[in-house]
Amino acid sequence: MAGFVLDIYIEWIVRFVLRFAREFGAERWPIHQAKVTGAFCPKVGYGCEKAEINYTYSIDGETHLGSNVKPFIVSNSARKYAEQFPKGKRITVRVKPSNPSFSVLVDSENAVEIF
């Protein structure tokens, strides 16, 4: 049983570090508006819970797809986070100037940040 609890924390730490590395420096990237195409919490057999937010945005007339996967320790927190992003909601993303197909979601001020 301890192994199943430990894997939750290990995966959460790994995903947190990878997410931090992916978003590092993004605060300087231009802001663009995007539209949510879906938000859900994939069912997991082991490891931490995750909320996935999918969205689209346009740069110079070209449509791009983006995805934000955020790890959580508590599944209820993942569900609450995903519920903040109903399909069609306008959200803010930061887009990498040298690669417009690379973006990161700017979390809303009221986003649930519980592990």
N, C-alpha and C positions, 0 to 999 in steps of 0.2 A: 504493500500500500504506500509506503514512504516514497518508493520510486515514482509512483504516479503523481504525487504531490510535487516532488522535486522537479519533474519534467516541466510542469507548468511554469515554475519560476525561471528555470533555465531558458526555456523558449521565450518567455517574456523579456528577459534580459537581452538575449541575442536580437530579438526583433526591435527592441527599444534602441539598442546601439546602432543597428542597421538603419533604422528610421532617422536617427539623429545624423548619421553620416550622409544620408540621402538629402536631408534638408539643410545641412550645414552651408551657410552662405546664401541661402535662398531669400533671406530678408532683404537683400539688395536687388533681387530680380523684379522686373515690372509686374504689376498687378493686372489681372484680367478677370472678367466675369465668365463664369462657367454655369452649366445647367446639369443638375443631378439626373442621371439616367437610371440609377438604382442604388439601394443601400440594403445590406443584409449582413447577417452573422453566419458564416459558414459553419456547419456542424463539424465538430472536431471529436476525434476518438481519444486523443491524448494531446498534451500540451496546453498552451493558454488559449483563451477565447480571443476572437478577432472580430472587428467590425470592418466591412469593406464598403467604401463609397466610390461609386463609378460616376464619371461625369464627362461632358464634352465641352470644348471651347474652340473659338475660332481665332486664328491669327492670319492677317492678310488674306482673308477669304478662304483659308484652308482649315477644315475641321480636324481637331485632334481629340483623341480619347485619353482620359486620365483615370487613375485609380489610386485610392488612398486606403491602405490596410493598416489599422491601428490595433496593437495588442492590448489585452486587458487580462487581469487576474480573475476578476469576477464577471461571470457571464451576464448578469443583470446590467452591469455597467456598459458592456459592449452593446447590448440591445438598446439601452437608453441613448447611447451615442448615435447609433444607426437611425433611430427614430427621429432625430433632429434633421435628417436629410431626406425628406419625402421626394419622390420622383417629380421633376420639374422645378424644384427649388433653385433659385439663383444663389450661387456661392462665389467666393473669391479664391482665386488660385494665383500662385506666383509661377511665372514661366521663365525658364532658362533662356537668356537672350541668344546664346550660341546654338541652342537646340530647342526650337519651339515645341517639339513633341514631348519634352520633359517638363513636368509641372509638379508642384506640391500644393496641397490643399491648405488654405489658411483657416485654421480652426476658428469657429465663431467664439465670441466672448462667453457665451453661455454653454459651451460644449462641456459635457461631463468628462472630467479628467481623472476620475477614480480609476485606480489600477484595474 
